[in-house]
Amino acid sequence: MLRDIKRQEVVAEMVDAGLLGAGAIVSLPPAIDALVDELATGRMASIKTVLEHAYDATAAGYRIPPFLRVLSAAESIAGSPTAAAHLLGKNSAPFTKVLTRHHVARARARYAQAVHSWLAAFHLPAIDILVAITEVDRFWFLALQRVRENAKQNPVHRRLRGRALAKALDEQRALWRHALDAANALDDSAGLPLRTVFSLVLLDMACPRPDRVLAA
Protein backbone atom coordinates (compact mmCIF):
# COMPACT_ATOMS: atom_id res chain seq x y z
CA MET A 1 0.00 0.00 0.00
CA LEU A 2 2.79 2.40 0.91
CA ARG A 3 4.66 1.63 -2.30
CA ASP A 4 1.50 2.28 -4.34
CA ILE A 5 1.03 5.61 -2.56
CA LYS A 6 4.63 6.62 -3.27
CA ARG A 7 4.23 5.67 -6.93
CA GLN A 8 1.05 7.74 -7.18
CA GLU A 9 2.83 10.72 -5.63
CA VAL A 10 5.72 10.45 -8.09
CA VAL A 11 3.39 10.15 -11.11
CA ALA A 12 1.25 13.09 -9.92
CA GLU A 13 4.34 15.27 -9.52
CA MET A 14 5.57 14.30 -13.00
CA VAL A 15 2.18 15.23 -14.45
CA ASP A 16 2.19 18.56 -12.59
CA ALA A 17 5.68 19.26 -13.90
CA GLY A 18 4.59 18.58 -17.48
CA LEU A 19 6.80 15.51 -17.83
CA LEU A 20 3.80 13.22 -18.31
CA GLY A 21 0.42 13.73 -19.89
CA ALA A 22 -2.60 13.03 -17.71
CA GLY A 23 -3.80 10.40 -20.18
CA ALA A 24 -0.54 8.43 -19.94
CA ILE A 25 -0.99 7.52 -16.27
CA VAL A 26 -2.98 4.33 -16.90
CA SER A 27 -0.28 2.69 -19.00
CA LEU A 28 3.23 4.08 -18.57
CA PRO A 29 5.99 3.29 -21.08
CA PRO A 30 8.43 0.69 -19.65
CA ALA A 31 11.27 3.22 -19.23
CA ILE A 32 9.03 5.70 -17.42
CA ASP A 33 7.52 2.94 -15.27
CA ALA A 34 11.03 1.83 -14.24
CA LEU A 35 11.93 5.43 -13.33
CA VAL A 36 8.76 5.81 -11.25
CA ASP A 37 9.60 2.55 -9.46
CA GLU A 38 13.11 3.77 -8.73
CA LEU A 39 11.90 7.11 -7.35
CA ALA A 40 9.20 5.42 -5.26
CA THR A 41 11.78 2.97 -3.86
CA GLY A 42 13.98 5.92 -2.89
CA ARG A 43 11.11 7.50 -1.00
CA MET A 44 10.36 4.21 0.73
CA ALA A 45 14.02 3.98 1.76
CA SER A 46 13.70 7.24 3.67
CA ILE A 47 11.27 5.58 6.10
CA LYS A 48 12.67 2.04 5.86
CA THR A 49 14.16 2.10 9.38
CA VAL A 50 10.89 3.30 10.87
CA LEU A 51 8.87 0.65 9.02
CA GLU A 52 11.21 -2.09 10.23
CA HIS A 53 10.95 -0.67 13.76
CA ALA A 54 7.15 -0.74 13.57
CA TYR A 55 7.19 -4.28 12.14
CA ASP A 56 9.42 -5.48 14.98
CA ALA A 57 7.05 -3.82 17.44
CA THR A 58 4.06 -5.72 16.08
CA ALA A 59 5.96 -8.99 16.39
CA ALA A 60 7.11 -8.27 19.94
CA GLY A 61 5.43 -9.41 23.11
CA TYR A 62 4.85 -5.75 23.93
CA ARG A 63 2.39 -5.25 21.09
CA ILE A 64 -0.75 -3.41 22.19
CA PRO A 65 -3.73 -5.80 21.79
CA PRO A 66 -6.26 -4.46 19.26
CA PHE A 67 -9.25 -4.93 21.56
CA LEU A 68 -7.62 -2.68 24.15
CA ARG A 69 -7.04 -0.02 21.51
CA VAL A 70 -10.72 -0.21 20.52
CA LEU A 71 -12.01 0.06 24.09
CA SER A 72 -9.64 2.92 24.92
CA ALA A 73 -10.61 4.83 21.78
CA ALA A 74 -14.31 4.28 22.49
CA GLU A 75 -13.97 5.73 26.00
CA SER A 76 -11.95 8.68 24.69
CA ILE A 77 -14.64 9.46 22.09
CA ALA A 78 -17.69 8.72 24.26
CA GLY A 79 -16.35 10.51 27.33
CA SER A 80 -16.91 7.86 30.01
CA PRO A 81 -16.80 4.06 30.50
CA THR A 82 -20.60 3.90 30.64
CA ALA A 83 -21.03 5.89 27.42
CA ALA A 84 -18.30 3.83 25.73
CA ALA A 85 -20.04 0.56 26.65
CA HIS A 86 -23.29 1.90 25.22
CA LEU A 87 -21.54 3.06 22.06
CA LEU A 88 -19.91 -0.32 21.48
CA GLY A 89 -23.07 -2.28 22.21
CA LYS A 90 -25.70 -0.25 20.40
CA ASN A 91 -25.55 -2.32 17.18
CA SER A 92 -25.69 -5.67 18.98
CA ALA A 93 -28.48 -8.11 18.28
CA PRO A 94 -31.34 -8.27 20.82
CA PHE A 95 -30.64 -10.32 23.97
CA THR A 96 -26.91 -10.40 23.19
CA LYS A 97 -24.54 -10.05 26.13
CA VAL A 98 -22.75 -6.74 25.68
CA LEU A 99 -19.87 -4.88 27.29
CA THR A 100 -20.33 -2.97 30.54
CA ARG A 101 -18.58 0.06 31.98
CA HIS A 102 -16.50 -2.32 34.13
CA HIS A 103 -15.05 -3.97 31.01
CA VAL A 104 -14.11 -0.56 29.62
CA ALA A 105 -12.59 0.65 32.90
CA ARG A 106 -10.45 -2.49 33.23
CA ALA A 107 -9.38 -2.18 29.60
CA ARG A 108 -8.29 1.41 30.18
CA ALA A 109 -5.85 0.30 32.87
CA ARG A 110 -4.54 -2.59 30.76
CA TYR A 111 -4.17 -0.29 27.74
CA ALA A 112 -2.03 2.13 29.77
CA GLN A 113 0.15 -0.76 30.97
CA ALA A 114 0.52 -2.12 27.43
CA VAL A 115 1.50 1.26 26.02
CA HIS A 116 4.01 1.80 28.82
CA SER A 117 5.59 -1.62 28.17
CA TRP A 118 5.70 -0.98 24.43
CA LEU A 119 7.43 2.37 24.91
CA ALA A 120 9.89 0.93 27.43
CA ALA A 121 10.76 -1.96 25.13
CA PHE A 122 11.80 0.39 22.34
CA HIS A 123 13.19 3.19 24.50
CA LEU A 124 10.73 5.74 23.10
CA PRO A 125 9.74 8.99 24.84
CA ALA A 126 6.37 8.60 26.50
CA ILE A 127 4.84 12.03 25.89
CA ASP A 128 4.75 12.54 22.13
CA ILE A 129 4.42 8.86 21.18
CA LEU A 130 1.58 8.29 23.63
CA VAL A 131 -0.37 11.15 22.10
CA ALA A 132 0.38 9.83 18.62
CA ILE A 133 -0.80 6.31 19.47
CA THR A 134 -4.01 7.43 21.16
CA GLU A 135 -4.87 9.89 18.38
CA VAL A 136 -4.37 7.28 15.68
CA ASP A 137 -6.54 4.83 17.65
CA ARG A 138 -9.25 7.46 18.01
CA PHE A 139 -9.04 8.25 14.32
CA TRP A 140 -9.39 4.63 13.17
CA PHE A 141 -12.30 4.11 15.56
CA LEU A 142 -14.11 7.08 14.02
CA ALA A 143 -13.31 5.75 10.55
CA LEU A 144 -14.75 2.32 11.37
CA GLN A 145 -17.85 4.02 12.78
CA ARG A 146 -18.23 5.80 9.44
CA VAL A 147 -17.86 2.48 7.58
CA ARG A 148 -20.67 1.04 9.75
CA GLU A 149 -22.90 4.07 9.12
CA ASN A 150 -22.27 3.87 5.38
CA ALA A 151 -23.12 0.14 5.43
CA LYS A 152 -26.51 0.95 6.97
CA GLN A 153 -27.39 2.87 3.80
CA ASN A 154 -26.82 -0.22 1.64
CA PRO A 155 -29.79 -2.64 1.57
CA VAL A 156 -27.38 -5.58 1.16
CA HIS A 157 -25.52 -4.77 4.38
CA ARG A 158 -28.20 -3.04 6.43
CA ARG A 159 -29.14 -6.05 8.57
CA LEU A 160 -25.63 -7.42 9.04
CA ARG A 161 -23.64 -6.95 12.25
CA GLY A 162 -20.18 -7.62 13.58
CA ARG A 163 -18.15 -10.34 11.90
CA ALA A 164 -20.82 -11.01 9.25
CA LEU A 165 -20.77 -7.35 8.22
CA ALA A 166 -16.97 -7.21 8.18
CA LYS A 167 -16.83 -10.35 6.00
CA ALA A 168 -19.44 -9.01 3.55
CA LEU A 169 -17.64 -5.68 3.22
CA ASP A 170 -14.29 -7.41 2.81
CA GLU A 171 -15.65 -9.62 0.02
CA GLN A 172 -16.86 -6.50 -1.77
CA ARG A 173 -13.58 -4.64 -1.27
CA ALA A 174 -10.74 -5.02 1.26
CA LEU A 175 -12.01 -3.89 4.66
CA TRP A 176 -8.86 -1.85 5.30
CA ARG A 177 -9.61 0.08 2.09
CA HIS A 178 -13.14 0.86 3.32
CA ALA A 179 -11.63 2.14 6.58
CA LEU A 180 -8.89 4.09 4.81
CA ASP A 181 -11.39 5.81 2.50
CA ALA A 182 -13.57 6.70 5.50
CA ALA A 183 -10.52 8.02 7.37
CA ASN A 184 -9.49 10.15 4.40
CA ALA A 185 -13.02 11.53 4.12
CA LEU A 186 -13.04 12.44 7.82
CA ASP A 187 -9.62 14.05 7.56
CA ASP A 188 -10.55 16.00 4.42
CA SER A 189 -13.55 17.45 6.25
CA ALA A 190 -11.21 18.49 9.08
CA GLY A 191 -8.73 20.02 6.64
CA LEU A 192 -5.86 17.70 7.59
CA PRO A 193 -4.70 14.96 5.20
CA LEU A 194 -4.49 11.47 6.68
CA ARG A 195 -0.93 11.08 5.43
CA THR A 196 0.05 14.11 7.53
CA VAL A 197 -1.25 12.43 10.68
CA PHE A 198 0.69 9.24 10.02
CA SER A 199 3.78 11.15 8.89
CA LEU A 200 3.84 12.86 12.28
CA VAL A 201 3.53 9.50 14.03
CA LEU A 202 6.38 8.01 11.99
CA LEU A 203 8.50 11.12 12.54
CA ASP A 204 8.03 10.88 16.30
CA MET A 205 8.99 7.21 16.21
CA ALA A 206 12.04 7.85 14.05
CA CYS A 207 13.30 10.98 15.82
CA PRO A 208 12.44 10.85 19.53
CA ARG A 209 13.07 14.20 21.16
CA PRO A 210 14.38 14.96 24.68
CA ASP A 211 11.71 15.62 27.29
CA ARG A 212 12.92 19.18 27.86
CA VAL A 213 12.39 19.96 24.17
CA LEU A 214 8.85 18.58 24.40
CA ALA A 215 8.18 20.74 27.43
CA ALA A 216 9.41 23.81 25.54
C-alpha positions in Angstrom: 0.0 0.0 0.0 2.8 2.4 0.9 4.7 1.6 -2.3 1.5 2.3 -4.3 1.0 5.6 -2.6 4.6 6.6 -3.3 4.2 5.7 -6.9 1.0 7.7 -7.2 2.8 10.7 -5.6 5.7 10.4 -8.1 3.4 10.1 -11.1 1.2 13.1 -9.9 4.3 15.3 -9.5 5.6 14.3 -13.0 2.2 15.2 -14.5 2.2 18.6 -12.6 5.7 19.3 -13.9 4.6 18.6 -17.5 6.8 15.5 -17.8 3.8 13.2 -18.3 0.4 13.7 -19.9 -2.6 13.0 -17.7 -3.8 10.4 -20.2 -0.5 8.4 -19.9 -1.0 7.5 -16.3 -3.0 4.3 -16.9 -0.3 2.7 -19.0 3.2 4.1 -18.6 6.0 3.3 -21.1 8.4 0.7 -19.6 11.3 3.2 -19.2 9.0 5.7 -17.4 7.5 2.9 -15.3 11.0 1.8 -14.2 11.9 5.4 -13.3 8.8 5.8 -11.3 9.6 2.6 -9.5 13.1 3.8 -8.7 11.9 7.1 -7.4 9.2 5.4 -5.3 11.8 3.0 -3.9 14.0 5.9 -2.9 11.1 7.5 -1.0 10.4 4.2 0.7 14.0 4.0 1.8 13.7 7.2 3.7 11.3 5.6 6.1 12.7 2.0 5.9 14.2 2.1 9.4 10.9 3.3 10.9 8.9 0.7 9.0 11.2 -2.1 10.2 10.9 -0.7 13.8 7.2 -0.7 13.6 7.2 -4.3 12.1 9.4 -5.5 15.0 7.1 -3.8 17.4 4.1 -5.7 16.1 6.0 -9.0 16.4 7.1 -8.3 19.9 5.4 -9.4 23.1 4.9 -5.7 23.9 2.4 -5.2 21.1 -0.8 -3.4 22.2 -3.7 -5.8 21.8 -6.3 -4.5 19.3 -9.3 -4.9 21.6 -7.6 -2.7 24.2 -7.0 0.0 21.5 -10.7 -0.2 20.5 -12.0 0.1 24.1 -9.6 2.9 24.9 -10.6 4.8 21.8 -14.3 4.3 22.5 -14.0 5.7 26.0 -12.0 8.7 24.7 -14.6 9.5 22.1 -17.7 8.7 24.3 -16.4 10.5 27.3 -16.9 7.9 30.0 -16.8 4.1 30.5 -20.6 3.9 30.6 -21.0 5.9 27.4 -18.3 3.8 25.7 -20.0 0.6 26.6 -23.3 1.9 25.2 -21.5 3.1 22.1 -19.9 -0.3 21.5 -23.1 -2.3 22.2 -25.7 -0.3 20.4 -25.5 -2.3 17.2 -25.7 -5.7 19.0 -28.5 -8.1 18.3 -31.3 -8.3 20.8 -30.6 -10.3 24.0 -26.9 -10.4 23.2 -24.5 -10.1 26.1 -22.7 -6.7 25.7 -19.9 -4.9 27.3 -20.3 -3.0 30.5 -18.6 0.1 32.0 -16.5 -2.3 34.1 -15.0 -4.0 31.0 -14.1 -0.6 29.6 -12.6 0.7 32.9 -10.5 -2.5 33.2 -9.4 -2.2 29.6 -8.3 1.4 30.2 -5.8 0.3 32.9 -4.5 -2.6 30.8 -4.2 -0.3 27.7 -2.0 2.1 29.8 0.1 -0.8 31.0 0.5 -2.1 27.4 1.5 1.3 26.0 4.0 1.8 28.8 5.6 -1.6 28.2 5.7 -1.0 24.4 7.4 2.4 24.9 9.9 0.9 27.4 10.8 -2.0 25.1 11.8 0.4 22.3 13.2 3.2 24.5 10.7 5.7 23.1 9.7 9.0 24.8 6.4 8.6 26.5 4.8 12.0 25.9 4.7 12.5 22.1 4.4 8.9 21.2 1.6 8.3 23.6 -0.4 11.2 22.1 0.4 9.8 18.6 -0.8 6.3 19.5 -4.0 7.4 21.2 -4.9 9.9 18.4 -4.4 7.3 15.7 -6.5 4.8 17.6 -9.3 7.5 18.0 -9.0 8.3 14.3 -9.4 4.6 13.2 -12.3 4.1 15.6 -14.1 7.1 14.0 -13.3 5.8 10.5 -14.8 2.3 11.4 -17.8 4.0 12.8 -18.2 5.8 9.4 -17.9 2.5 7.6 -20.7 1.0 9.8 -22.9 4.1 9.1 -22.3 3.9 5.4 -23.1 0.1 5.4 -26.5 1.0 7.0 -27.4 2.9 3.8 -26.8 -0.2 1.6 -29.8 -2.6 1.6 -27.4 -5.6 1.2 -25.5 -4.8 4.4 -28.2 -3.0 6.4 -29.1 -6.1 8.6 -25.6 -7.4 9.0 -23.6 -7.0 12.2 -20.2 -7.6 13.6 -18.1 -10.3 11.9 -20.8 -11.0 9.3 -20.8 -7.3 8.2 -17.0 -7.2 8.2 -16.8 -10.4 6.0 -19.4 -9.0 3.6 -17.6 -5.7 3.2 -14.3 -7.4 2.8 -15.6 -9.6 0.0 -16.9 -6.5 -1.8 -13.6 -4.6 -1.3 -10.7 -5.0 1.3 -12.0 -3.9 4.7 -8.9 -1.8 5.3 -9.6 0.1 2.1 -13.1 0.9 3.3 -11.6 2.1 6.6 -8.9 4.1 4.8 -11.4 5.8 2.5 -13.6 6.7 5.5 -10.5 8.0 7.4 -9.5 10.2 4.4 -13.0 11.5 4.1 -13.0 12.4 7.8 -9.6 14.1 7.6 -10.6 16.0 4.4 -13.6 17.5 6.2 -11.2 18.5 9.1 -8.7 20.0 6.6 -5.9 17.7 7.6 -4.7 15.0 5.2 -4.5 11.5 6.7 -0.9 11.1 5.4 0.0 14.1 7.5 -1.2 12.4 10.7 0.7 9.2 10.0 3.8 11.1 8.9 3.8 12.9 12.3 3.5 9.5 14.0 6.4 8.0 12.0 8.5 11.1 12.5 8.0 10.9 16.3 9.0 7.2 16.2 12.0 7.8 14.1 13.3 11.0 15.8 12.4 10.9 19.5 13.1 14.2 21.2 14.4 15.0 24.7 11.7 15.6 27.3 12.9 19.2 27.9 12.4 20.0 24.2 8.8 18.6 24.4 8.2 20.7 27.4 9.4 23.8 25.5 
